[in-house]
Protein backbone atom coordinates (compact mmCIF):
# COMPACT_ATOMS: atom_id res chain seq x y z
CA UNK A 1 0.00 0.00 0.00
CA UNK A 2 1.39 3.37 -0.99
CA UNK A 3 1.91 6.18 1.46
CA UNK A 4 -0.92 8.17 -0.11
CA UNK A 5 -3.29 5.23 0.13
CA UNK A 6 -2.39 4.69 3.81
CA UNK A 7 -3.10 8.38 4.49
CA UNK A 8 -6.58 7.92 3.04
CA UNK A 9 -7.53 4.93 5.18
CA UNK A 10 -9.00 6.83 8.16
CA UNK A 11 -10.76 9.53 6.03
CA UNK A 12 -12.20 6.73 3.85
CA UNK A 13 -13.51 4.92 6.94
CA UNK A 14 -15.15 8.09 8.28
CA UNK A 15 -16.59 8.87 4.84
CA UNK A 16 -17.98 5.34 4.48
CA UNK A 17 -19.67 5.46 7.88
CA UNK A 18 -21.08 8.92 7.19
CA UNK A 19 -22.32 7.78 3.77
CA UNK A 20 -24.05 4.77 5.32
CA UNK A 21 -25.67 7.00 7.96
CA UNK A 22 -26.96 9.47 5.36
CA UNK A 23 -28.39 6.66 3.22
CA UNK A 24 -30.05 5.22 6.31
CA UNK A 25 -31.67 8.60 7.03
CA UNK A 26 -32.85 8.84 3.43
CA UNK A 27 -34.55 5.43 3.49
CA UNK A 28 -35.99 6.19 6.95
CA UNK A 29 -37.63 9.30 5.50
CA UNK A 30 -39.05 7.21 2.66
CA UNK A 31 -40.60 4.86 5.21
CA UNK A 32 -41.99 7.87 7.07
CA UNK A 33 -43.37 9.12 3.74
CA UNK A 34 -45.33 5.89 3.30
CA UNK A 35 -46.68 6.16 6.86
CA UNK A 36 -47.64 9.82 6.42
CA UNK A 37 -49.38 9.14 3.09
CA UNK A 38 -51.34 6.33 4.73
CA UNK A 39 -52.27 8.70 7.57
CA UNK A 40 -53.40 11.40 5.15
CA UNK A 41 -55.51 8.89 3.22
CA UNK A 42 -57.12 7.71 6.46
CA UNK A 43 -57.77 11.28 7.61
CA UNK A 44 -59.28 12.31 4.27
CA UNK A 45 -61.58 9.31 4.39
CA UNK A 46 -62.67 10.03 7.95
CA UNK A 47 -63.33 13.75 7.53
CA UNK A 48 -65.39 13.12 4.40
CA UNK A 49 -67.83 10.88 6.27
CA UNK A 50 -71.00 12.24 7.89
CA UNK A 51 -70.72 13.05 11.59
CA UNK A 52 -71.11 9.96 13.76
CA UNK A 53 -72.06 9.44 17.38
CA UNK A 54 -69.28 9.86 19.92
CA UNK A 55 -67.97 6.62 21.48
CA UNK A 56 -69.58 6.10 24.88
CA UNK A 57 -67.76 6.99 28.08
CA UNK A 58 -67.39 3.30 28.86
CA UNK A 59 -65.40 2.83 25.64
CA UNK A 60 -62.94 5.68 26.20
CA UNK A 61 -60.39 3.77 28.24
CA UNK A 62 -60.03 1.10 25.55
CA UNK A 63 -59.60 3.49 22.61
CA UNK A 64 -56.27 4.08 20.91
CA UNK A 65 -55.54 7.21 18.81
CA UNK A 66 -55.73 5.14 15.63
CA UNK A 67 -59.36 4.31 16.52
CA UNK A 68 -60.58 7.90 16.64
CA UNK A 69 -58.03 10.44 15.35
CA UNK A 70 -59.85 12.83 12.95
CA UNK A 71 -63.14 10.97 13.24
CA UNK A 72 -66.05 13.31 12.51
CA UNK A 73 -68.55 13.23 15.39
CA UNK A 74 -71.51 15.13 16.81
CA UNK A 75 -72.29 15.59 20.48
CA UNK A 76 -74.98 17.14 22.66
CA UNK A 77 -74.40 18.98 25.91
CA UNK A 78 -73.48 22.28 27.54
CA UNK A 79 -70.30 24.29 27.74
CA UNK A 80 -69.03 24.65 31.28
CA UNK A 81 -68.73 28.40 31.66
CA UNK A 82 -65.78 30.19 33.29
CA UNK A 83 -63.57 27.13 32.94
CA UNK A 84 -61.27 27.03 29.95
CA UNK A 85 -57.69 26.29 28.97
CA UNK A 86 -55.52 28.41 26.68
CA UNK A 87 -53.08 26.49 24.48
CA UNK A 88 -50.22 28.73 23.35
CA UNK A 89 -49.54 28.58 19.61
CA UNK A 90 -48.18 30.47 16.68
CA UNK A 91 -50.96 31.86 14.50
CA UNK A 92 -52.42 29.27 12.12
CA UNK A 93 -51.99 29.81 8.41
CA UNK A 94 -54.05 32.73 7.16
CA UNK A 95 -54.50 34.39 10.58
CA UNK A 96 -51.54 36.77 10.54
CA UNK A 97 -48.28 36.54 12.44
CA UNK A 98 -49.27 37.35 15.99
CA UNK A 99 -49.12 34.32 18.31
CA UNK A 100 -51.98 33.57 20.62
CA UNK A 101 -54.01 30.73 22.06
CA UNK A 102 -56.40 28.01 21.07
CA UNK A 103 -59.32 28.14 23.51
CA UNK A 104 -60.33 24.76 24.95
CA UNK A 105 -63.64 24.68 26.81
CA UNK A 106 -65.03 21.77 28.86
CA UNK A 107 -68.29 20.45 27.41
CA UNK A 108 -70.57 18.44 29.68
CA UNK A 109 -72.12 15.69 27.58
CA UNK A 110 -75.81 14.97 27.93
CA UNK A 111 -74.87 11.28 28.17
CA UNK A 112 -72.27 11.87 30.87
CA UNK A 113 -68.59 12.71 30.84
CA UNK A 114 -66.68 15.76 29.64
CA UNK A 115 -65.05 16.52 26.30
CA UNK A 116 -62.55 19.34 25.90
CA UNK A 117 -63.55 21.31 22.80
CA UNK A 118 -61.02 23.34 20.82
CA UNK A 119 -63.25 26.29 19.90
CA UNK A 120 -60.68 28.15 17.82
CA UNK A 121 -57.83 30.65 17.91
CA UNK A 122 -57.59 34.05 19.56
CA UNK A 123 -54.56 36.32 19.14
CA UNK A 124 -52.55 37.43 22.16
CA UNK A 125 -53.83 41.02 21.93
CA UNK A 126 -57.45 39.86 21.92
CA UNK A 127 -57.23 37.08 24.47
CA UNK A 128 -58.68 39.30 27.25
CA UNK A 129 -61.82 39.99 25.17
CA UNK A 130 -64.40 38.10 27.22
CA UNK A 131 -67.13 38.67 24.63
CA UNK A 132 -65.08 37.05 21.89
CA UNK A 133 -64.23 34.06 24.04
CA UNK A 134 -67.68 33.59 25.56
CA UNK A 135 -69.42 30.27 24.97
CA UNK A 136 -73.17 29.62 24.77
CA UNK A 137 -74.80 28.32 27.94
CA UNK A 138 -77.79 26.44 26.55
CA UNK A 139 -78.01 22.76 25.65
CA UNK A 140 -76.71 22.51 22.07
CA UNK A 141 -75.51 20.10 19.42
CA UNK A 142 -72.00 20.60 18.07
CA UNK A 143 -69.80 18.67 15.66
CA UNK A 144 -66.10 18.41 15.01
CA UNK A 145 -63.08 16.17 14.59
CA UNK A 146 -61.54 14.09 17.33
CA UNK A 147 -57.82 14.53 17.80
CA UNK A 148 -55.30 12.54 19.80
CA UNK A 149 -53.45 14.21 22.70
CA UNK A 150 -50.22 16.08 22.10
CA UNK A 151 -47.30 14.88 24.18
CA UNK A 152 -44.60 16.97 25.76
CA UNK A 153 -40.94 16.81 24.81
CA UNK A 154 -37.75 18.18 26.35
CA UNK A 155 -38.33 21.58 24.69
CA UNK A 156 -41.93 22.06 25.85
CA UNK A 157 -42.25 24.97 28.33
CA UNK A 158 -43.75 24.41 31.76
CA UNK A 159 -47.51 25.02 31.85
CA UNK A 160 -48.74 28.09 33.75
CA UNK A 161 -51.62 26.68 35.76
CA UNK A 162 -52.33 29.96 37.54
CA UNK A 163 -53.08 31.66 34.20
CA UNK A 164 -54.55 28.44 32.74
CA UNK A 165 -52.02 28.42 29.92
CA UNK A 166 -50.82 25.09 28.53
CA UNK A 167 -48.36 24.30 25.75
CA UNK A 168 -49.81 20.99 24.56
CA UNK A 169 -53.31 19.69 23.95
CA UNK A 170 -53.11 17.05 26.67
CA UNK A 171 -56.58 16.24 28.08
CA UNK A 172 -55.18 14.50 31.18
CA UNK A 173 -52.94 17.42 32.14
CA UNK A 174 -55.65 19.99 31.43
CA UNK A 175 -58.24 18.00 33.38
CA UNK A 176 -55.97 17.96 36.43
CA UNK A 177 -55.27 21.68 36.11
CA UNK A 178 -58.98 22.55 35.81
CA UNK A 179 -60.05 19.93 38.41
CA UNK A 180 -62.27 18.08 35.95
CA UNK A 181 -63.44 14.49 36.23
CA UNK A 182 -64.54 11.91 33.64
CA UNK A 183 -62.70 13.73 30.84
CA UNK A 184 -62.37 12.08 27.43
CA UNK A 185 -58.82 11.12 26.35
CA UNK A 186 -59.18 13.15 23.12
CA UNK A 187 -59.86 16.73 22.00
CA UNK A 188 -62.78 17.76 19.79
CA UNK A 189 -61.72 20.21 17.08
CA UNK A 190 -64.89 22.27 16.62
CA UNK A 191 -66.16 22.72 13.07
CA UNK A 192 -69.23 24.80 13.79
CA UNK A 193 -71.86 26.09 16.18
CA UNK A 194 -74.97 26.15 13.98
CA UNK A 195 -77.10 29.26 14.38
CA UNK A 196 -74.86 30.89 16.97
CA UNK A 197 -73.52 34.06 15.38
CA UNK A 198 -71.87 35.13 18.61
CA UNK A 199 -69.19 32.49 18.24
CA UNK A 200 -66.36 34.74 17.07
CA UNK A 201 -63.20 32.75 17.61
CA UNK A 202 -61.18 32.06 14.49
CA UNK A 203 -61.72 28.49 13.24
CA UNK A 204 -59.10 25.97 14.28
CA UNK A 205 -56.61 24.54 11.82
CA UNK A 206 -58.30 22.52 9.09
CA UNK A 207 -58.15 18.86 10.06
CA UNK A 208 -56.84 17.66 6.71
CA UNK A 209 -53.87 20.03 6.68
CA UNK A 210 -51.10 17.62 7.64
CA UNK A 211 -47.54 18.58 6.84
CA UNK A 212 -45.78 16.01 4.65
CA UNK A 213 -42.19 16.99 3.85
CA UNK A 214 -40.65 13.53 4.03
CA UNK A 215 -39.91 13.23 0.31
CA UNK A 216 -38.00 16.52 0.42
CA UNK A 217 -36.11 15.34 3.51
CA UNK A 218 -35.23 12.05 1.81
CA UNK A 219 -33.96 13.91 -1.25
CA UNK A 220 -31.82 16.10 1.03
CA UNK A 221 -30.18 13.13 2.77
CA UNK A 222 -29.53 11.27 -0.50
CA UNK A 223 -28.13 14.47 -2.04
CA UNK A 224 -25.77 14.91 0.89
CA UNK A 225 -24.64 11.29 0.50
CA UNK A 226 -23.97 11.89 -3.21
CA UNK A 227 -22.10 15.12 -2.49
CA UNK A 228 -19.98 13.29 0.08
CA UNK A 229 -18.96 10.70 -2.53
CA UNK A 230 -17.99 13.41 -5.01
CA UNK A 231 -16.01 15.41 -2.44
CA UNK A 232 -14.18 12.34 -1.16
CA UNK A 233 -13.34 11.29 -4.73
CA UNK A 234 -11.85 14.69 -5.51
CA UNK A 235 -9.88 14.84 -2.25
CA UNK A 236 -8.62 11.26 -2.64
CA UNK A 237 -7.57 11.83 -6.25
CA UNK A 238 -5.61 14.93 -5.26
CA UNK A 239 -3.87 13.17 -2.37
CA UNK A 240 -2.94 10.20 -4.54
CA UNK A 241 -1.64 12.52 -7.26
CA UNK A 242 0.57 14.37 -4.79
CA UNK A 243 1.81 11.11 -3.32
CA UNK A 244 2.69 9.82 -6.77
CA UNK A 245 4.57 13.05 -7.64
CA UNK A 246 6.60 12.88 -4.41
CA UNK A 247 7.46 9.26 -4.99
CA UNK A 248 8.74 10.06 -8.50
N, C-alpha and C positions, 0 to 999 in steps of 0.2 A: 504493500500500500504506500502510495506516495505521501510526501509530507503534506501537500495540499489536501489530499483526500482525508488524511488523519485529522487535519484541522477542521474539516467539515462534519466529522462524525457527530459531535454534540449538537451543533446547530441543526443537523439533519434530523436527529432524534427529537429535538424540541419542535421542529417544524412538523414532523410526522404526527406527534401527539396532538399538536394544535389543530392540524388538518382534520384528524379523526374527530376531535371534539366539535369543530365547526360543522362537519358533516352530520354528526349526531344531532346537533341543535337543529339543523335544517330538516332532517327527517322527523324529529320530534314536532316541529311546527306543522309539518304536513299531516301528522296524526291528529294534532290539535285542530287543524283545518277540517278534517273529516268529522270530528266530534262537534265542532261549532256549526258546520253545515247541517248535521243531523239535528242539533238543537234548534236551529233557525226553522228547519222544516217542521219540527214538532210544534214550535211556538206559532208559526203561521197557520198550521192546521187548527190549533186550539183556539186562537183568537178569532178565527173565521166562523166558529160554531156558535149557535145561539146560546144565550146565557143559561146555565144549568143551576140546579139547586146546590147549595153549599153542603159539603160533607157534614154529617152530624157531629156533635161534640164528642160523642163516644168513639168516633173514628179518628179523631185528630191525633191521638198518641201513636197510632199505627201508620200514619201517613209519612211518606218520604217526599222530598222536594220533587222528584221525578213524577210523582203521582199527581201533583197539583200545580206546579209552576206554570204560570200564564193561563191557567184554566179560566174561562169566562163564566162568572157566576152572578147570581142575584140573591139578595138577602133583604130581610125585613126586620126593622127594629128602630131604635132611637139613639141618636148621638148623646154621649154623656157630656154635658156642658161643663165648661171650666176645668177640663182635664184633657190636656193635649201634650204631645211631644213635638219638639222642633228638631228636624234632622238637618244638620248643616250640609250645604252642598254648593258647588259652583252652579251658576245659572244654566238651566237646560238649553239646548240649542233653540235659537229663535227668541229667547227671552232676555237678550242683552248680555252684559258682562258682569253686572253686579251680583256677587254671591248672596245667598240667603238661606232659606229653610224650606224643606218640605214639611207640611203640617199633618201630623198623624193624630187622629181623634179616635178615642174608644167608641165603639158602637155596640150597644147592648142588643143582642139578637132576641127576637120574639120567641125563639125556640130555646133560648138559654145559651150562656157563654158570651164572650166578648171578642170582637174582631177589631184590630187596629186598622183604620182606613186612612190611606194616604190621599188627602183631599186636594193636594196640589202644592204649587210653589209660591212663596212670597219672598220678595227681595228684602235685604237687610234693612233698608230705609223704611219699608212699609210694614215690618213685622210687628210694630206696636199698634197698628190699625185694627182695633178690636172689631169694627164693623166688617172689615174685609175678611177677617178670620172667623167670624161667627158662624156657627152651624145651626141648622134648623132643629127645633126641639120636638116636633111632632113625630108620630109613628110614620115611617116612610119606607118605600122600597128603593134600593140602590143597586147598581150593578158595577162590576169592575173585573180586574184580572188579579188572580192570586199570585203572589210572588214569595219565593223562599227567603229566609232571613239572610241578611248580610253578616259576615263574620269579621271580627277584628283581626288586625295584624299588628306587627311590631311598630308600625308607623301611625296607627290610629290614635288620635288624641284621647285624653281622658274625658269622659262625659261630664257635663256640668249639671248635676241633678238639681241644684238649687234653682237654676234658671230653666230647667227642663229642656236642656239642649243635649242631643245625642249626636254621634258621628257615624252610626250604622243603623240600618233598619233591623234591629234585633228585638223581636217581640218579647222574648224572655227578659232581657235587660230592661226594656221599657216598662213592662208589666211590674217588675220589682220597683222601679223608680217611681211609678205612679200609684203603687199599692193596689194593683188590679188582680183579680182572681179569675180563673177559668178563661184565660186568654188563648186564642188560637195560635198555633205555631207559625202562622204565615201572615203576610200583610195583604190587604186588598187595595189595589191601585184603582182608585175611583175613575169611572169613565162617564159619569153623568149623574146629576140630580134633577130628574125630569120635573119641569114646571116650577123650579125654584130659582128665580132670576137673581136672588140675593147671593147666590154662591159665586163669589168673585175671585177666588183663588185661580192662579194660572193652572191649566191642566198639567198633570204629571207627564213625565216622559212617555212617549208612545211605546207600548209594550213590545212591538215588533222591531224596535230600533236596537239591534244588538250589534255591537262592534265586532267586525271580523277582519282582522289584519294579518291573519296567520300566513297567507300566501306571500304577502310582502315581506314578512319576517323570514320565511323560509328562503326566499330569493336573496335576502340580505346575507344570511349565513352561508349559503352556497357561493355567493359572489365573493365573500371574504375568503372562503376556502380556495376558490380559483385564483384570487389575487395573491394569496400566500404562495401557491405553487409557482406562479410567474415570478414573484419577487425572489423566492429561494433559488429558482433556476438561474436568474440573472446574477445573483450574488455568488452562487456556486461556480458558474462559468467564469466569472471574473477572478475568483480565488484560484481556480485550477489554471487559468491562463498565466497568472502571476507566478504561481509555483513552477509551471513549466519553464517560463522565461528565466527564473532564477537558477533552475537546475541546468539550463543550457547557456 
